[in-house]
């Protein structure tokens, strides 16, 4: 009769436990400016909440001017985001996947709107798409299309300042994605377009979604380029930030209500992207 082996295998060495980080005494020279910086950022928001007309808020939210500006802002920001997706995702793929001379210069040019004053961006758009601009004069004489001071002009202005956020996010996602799946698709006979649509896009879909949300939020809050290139016409080009600027001159409470709407959207965006962009690993 065969002898059964009753020896019990000893478990291997367990993984070392991570010791909790010990936080020593915080130096006063760091704590004091940190608290001052926090107050500097929080107090204006607190003042906005304190001074808000909470009792009349429902009535003010349903005022025609507020609803018109809100609808126009949501529409133009969404259209600008769709335009940025159509143009920005291929541009991000080009920067992340293709080696070509001057790629660093192209990447620098893509990020210029991030640091360019929005008013300067509006002037630049006028010089290109205005009725006497480089392309605007041709569009006017050939097709009778005028872009400045129109709703389409608002979309272009918002897309100009918001597209870098999308390109940077998608390019980072593409660089972090595992390229072996794309290589496997290529070895199976898939061309670049099929690989891009069936492999690359699903791989970087979270990055595209995050970039699109950031792009939409930036387009929603755009002011300088919009008022310079599209003007401030109620119902046609007056978005939420422009309505806030106009309301400050006549009705402070209306400006506060509009600002609260934009603040709520900003907080919602940060809460949505918290795990991806803010939380530490």
C-alpha positions as CSV (number, residue, x, y, z in Angstrom):
1,X,0.0,0.0,0.0
2,X,1.6,3.3,-1.0
3,X,2.5,5.7,1.8
4,X,0.7,8.9,1.8
5,X,2.8,12.1,2.2
6,X,1.3,14.0,5.1
7,X,3.9,16.7,5.1
8,X,2.3,20.1,5.0
9,X,4.1,22.7,2.8
10,X,5.2,25.7,4.7
11,X,4.0,28.9,3.3
12,X,6.6,31.1,1.7
13,X,7.8,34.3,3.2
14,X,5.1,36.8,3.2
15,X,5.5,40.2,1.5
16,X,6.9,42.8,3.8
17,X,4.3,45.0,5.3
18,X,4.4,48.6,4.4
19,X,5.0,50.6,7.5
20,X,2.8,53.7,7.9
21,X,4.6,56.9,7.1
22,X,5.5,58.8,10.1
23,X,4.6,62.5,9.8
24,X,6.9,64.5,12.0
25,X,6.2,67.9,13.3
26,X,5.3,70.3,10.4
27,X,7.6,73.3,10.3
28,X,5.8,76.5,10.9
29,X,7.7,78.1,8.0
30,X,5.8,75.7,5.6
31,X,2.5,75.4,7.5
32,X,1.8,79.1,7.6
33,X,2.2,79.9,3.8
34,X,0.4,76.7,3.0
35,X,-2.6,77.8,5.1
36,X,-2.4,81.3,3.6
37,X,-2.4,79.8,0.1
38,X,-5.4,77.6,0.9
39,X,-7.3,80.6,2.3
40,X,-6.4,82.7,-0.8
41,X,-8.0,80.0,-3.0
42,X,-11.0,79.2,-0.8
43,X,-12.1,82.6,0.5
44,X,-13.2,84.0,-2.9
45,X,-15.3,80.9,-3.5
46,X,-16.7,81.1,0.0
47,X,-17.6,84.8,-0.6
48,X,-19.5,83.8,-3.7
49,X,-21.5,81.2,-1.8
50,X,-22.2,83.6,1.1
51,X,-23.3,86.5,-1.1
52,X,-25.5,84.3,-3.3
53,X,-29.2,85.2,-3.3
54,X,-30.4,81.8,-2.2
55,X,-34.0,82.9,-1.5
56,X,-34.5,84.2,-5.1
57,X,-32.2,81.7,-6.7
58,X,-34.9,79.5,-8.3
59,X,-36.6,82.6,-9.9
60,X,-33.3,84.0,-11.2
61,X,-32.3,80.7,-12.7
62,X,-35.5,80.7,-14.8
63,X,-35.0,84.3,-16.1
64,X,-34.9,84.4,-19.9
65,X,-31.5,86.0,-20.1
66,X,-29.9,83.3,-17.8
67,X,-31.5,80.5,-19.7
68,X,-30.5,81.9,-23.1
69,X,-26.9,82.3,-22.1
70,X,-26.9,78.9,-20.5
71,X,-28.3,77.2,-23.6
72,X,-25.9,79.0,-25.9
73,X,-22.9,78.1,-23.7
74,X,-23.9,74.4,-23.5
75,X,-24.4,74.3,-27.3
76,X,-21.2,76.1,-28.3
77,X,-19.1,74.2,-25.8
78,X,-20.4,70.9,-27.0
79,X,-19.9,71.8,-30.7
80,X,-16.4,73.1,-29.9
81,X,-15.6,69.8,-28.1
82,X,-16.8,67.8,-31.1
83,X,-14.6,69.9,-33.4
84,X,-11.7,69.4,-31.1
85,X,-12.3,65.6,-31.1
86,X,-12.4,65.5,-34.9
87,X,-9.2,67.4,-35.2
88,X,-7.3,66.9,-31.9
89,X,-7.4,63.1,-31.7
90,X,-5.6,62.6,-35.1
91,X,-3.2,65.4,-34.2
92,X,-2.4,63.7,-30.8
93,X,-1.9,60.4,-32.6
94,X,0.5,62.0,-35.1
95,X,2.6,63.5,-32.3
96,X,2.6,60.3,-30.2
97,X,3.1,57.7,-32.9
98,X,5.0,59.3,-35.9
99,X,8.5,60.5,-35.9
100,X,9.0,63.4,-38.3
101,X,11.3,66.4,-38.5
102,X,10.1,69.3,-36.4
103,X,7.9,67.3,-34.1
104,X,9.0,69.3,-31.0
105,X,8.2,72.5,-32.8
106,X,4.7,71.2,-33.7
107,X,4.1,70.1,-30.2
108,X,5.1,73.5,-28.9
109,X,2.8,75.3,-31.4
110,X,-0.1,73.1,-30.2
111,X,0.4,74.1,-26.6
112,X,0.8,77.9,-27.4
113,X,-2.9,78.6,-26.7
114,X,-2.4,77.4,-23.2
115,X,-0.1,80.3,-22.4
116,X,-1.3,82.8,-25.0
117,X,-3.7,85.5,-23.5
118,X,-7.2,84.7,-24.8
119,X,-7.6,88.3,-26.1
120,X,-4.5,87.8,-28.3
121,X,-6.1,84.6,-29.5
122,X,-9.2,86.5,-30.5
123,X,-7.2,89.1,-32.4
124,X,-5.3,86.3,-34.2
125,X,-8.6,84.6,-35.1
126,X,-9.8,88.0,-36.5
127,X,-6.7,88.3,-38.6
128,X,-7.3,84.9,-40.1
129,X,-11.1,84.4,-40.2
130,X,-12.2,88.1,-40.3
131,X,-13.8,89.6,-43.4
132,X,-10.4,91.0,-44.3
133,X,-8.4,88.1,-42.9
134,X,-6.2,85.5,-44.6
135,X,-9.0,83.0,-45.0
136,X,-12.0,85.1,-44.0
137,X,-11.9,87.3,-47.1
138,X,-11.9,84.2,-49.4
139,X,-14.8,82.7,-47.5
140,X,-16.7,85.9,-47.7
141,X,-16.2,86.5,-51.4
142,X,-16.5,82.8,-52.5
143,X,-19.2,81.4,-50.3
144,X,-20.6,84.5,-48.6
145,X,-19.7,83.1,-45.2
146,X,-18.9,85.5,-42.3
147,X,-17.5,84.0,-39.1
148,X,-16.8,86.9,-36.7
149,X,-19.7,88.0,-34.4
150,X,-21.7,84.8,-35.1
151,X,-22.4,81.7,-33.1
152,X,-20.0,79.8,-35.4
153,X,-17.4,82.3,-34.4
154,X,-18.0,81.5,-30.7
155,X,-17.4,77.8,-31.5
156,X,-14.2,78.6,-33.3
157,X,-12.9,80.8,-30.5
158,X,-13.7,78.1,-27.8
159,X,-12.2,75.4,-29.9
160,X,-9.0,77.4,-30.4
161,X,-8.4,77.8,-26.6
162,X,-9.6,74.3,-25.6
163,X,-8.0,72.0,-28.1
164,X,-4.6,71.9,-26.4
165,X,-6.2,70.3,-23.3
166,X,-7.6,67.5,-25.5
167,X,-4.4,67.0,-27.5
168,X,-2.2,66.8,-24.4
169,X,-4.5,64.3,-22.6
170,X,-4.8,62.0,-25.6
171,X,-1.1,62.2,-26.5
172,X,-0.3,61.2,-22.9
173,X,-2.7,58.3,-23.1
174,X,-1.3,57.1,-26.4
175,X,2.3,57.2,-25.0
176,X,1.2,55.2,-22.0
177,X,-0.7,52.6,-24.0
178,X,0.8,49.2,-24.8
179,X,1.8,49.4,-28.4
180,X,2.1,45.6,-28.7
181,X,-1.6,45.3,-29.5
182,X,-1.2,47.6,-32.4
183,X,1.8,45.7,-33.6
184,X,-0.2,42.4,-33.3
185,X,-3.0,43.9,-35.4
186,X,-0.5,45.0,-38.0
187,X,1.0,41.5,-38.2
188,X,-2.5,40.1,-38.8
189,X,-2.9,42.3,-41.9
190,X,-4.8,45.3,-40.5
191,X,-3.9,48.6,-42.1
192,X,-3.3,51.7,-40.0
193,X,-6.8,53.0,-40.2
194,X,-8.3,49.7,-39.1
195,X,-5.7,49.5,-36.3
196,X,-6.5,53.0,-35.2
197,X,-10.3,52.5,-35.1
198,X,-10.4,49.0,-33.7
199,X,-7.4,48.8,-31.5
200,X,-5.9,52.3,-30.6
201,X,-9.1,54.1,-29.9
202,X,-10.5,51.5,-27.5
203,X,-7.1,51.4,-25.7
204,X,-7.0,55.2,-25.1
205,X,-10.8,55.7,-24.7
206,X,-10.4,56.8,-21.0
207,X,-7.8,59.4,-22.0
208,X,-10.0,60.7,-24.8
209,X,-13.0,60.9,-22.4
210,X,-10.9,62.8,-19.8
211,X,-9.5,65.1,-22.4
212,X,-12.9,65.8,-23.9
213,X,-14.3,66.7,-20.5
214,X,-11.5,69.1,-19.8
215,X,-11.9,70.5,-23.3
216,X,-15.6,71.0,-22.7
217,X,-15.1,72.7,-19.4
218,X,-12.4,75.1,-20.8
219,X,-14.7,75.9,-23.7
220,X,-17.6,76.6,-21.4
221,X,-15.6,79.1,-19.4
222,X,-13.9,80.9,-22.4
223,X,-14.2,84.7,-22.3
224,X,-11.3,86.7,-23.9
225,X,-11.2,85.1,-27.3
226,X,-15.0,84.9,-27.5
227,X,-15.6,88.6,-26.8
228,X,-12.8,89.7,-29.1
229,X,-13.7,87.5,-32.1
230,X,-17.5,87.0,-31.7
231,X,-18.6,90.0,-29.7
232,X,-21.3,90.1,-27.0
233,X,-24.7,89.8,-28.6
234,X,-27.5,88.3,-26.5
235,X,-28.9,85.2,-28.0
236,X,-26.2,84.9,-30.6
237,X,-22.8,85.2,-29.0
238,X,-23.4,86.0,-25.4
239,X,-22.2,83.0,-23.4
240,X,-22.2,82.5,-19.7
241,X,-18.9,84.3,-19.0
242,X,-19.9,87.2,-21.1
243,X,-23.3,87.4,-19.4
244,X,-21.4,87.5,-16.0
245,X,-19.3,90.4,-17.3
246,X,-22.3,92.3,-18.5
247,X,-24.4,91.6,-15.4
248,X,-21.6,93.0,-13.1
249,X,-22.4,96.5,-14.5
250,X,-26.1,96.4,-13.8
251,X,-27.1,93.5,-11.5
252,X,-24.6,92.0,-9.1
253,X,-27.0,89.2,-7.9
254,X,-27.5,88.1,-11.5
255,X,-23.7,87.9,-11.9
256,X,-23.4,85.8,-8.8
257,X,-26.1,83.4,-10.0
258,X,-24.4,82.9,-13.3
259,X,-21.0,82.5,-11.5
260,X,-22.6,79.8,-9.3
261,X,-23.6,77.9,-12.3
262,X,-20.1,77.9,-13.7
263,X,-18.7,77.1,-10.3
264,X,-21.0,74.1,-10.0
265,X,-19.9,72.8,-13.4
266,X,-16.3,73.2,-12.5
267,X,-16.7,71.3,-9.2
268,X,-18.6,68.5,-11.1
269,X,-15.7,68.3,-13.6
270,X,-13.1,68.0,-10.9
271,X,-15.2,65.4,-9.1
272,X,-15.5,63.4,-12.3
273,X,-11.8,63.4,-13.1
274,X,-10.6,63.1,-9.5
275,X,-9.4,59.5,-9.7
276,X,-7.5,60.1,-12.9
277,X,-6.0,63.5,-12.6
278,X,-6.0,64.5,-8.9
279,X,-5.7,61.6,-6.6
280,X,-2.2,60.6,-5.8
281,X,-1.2,57.0,-6.7
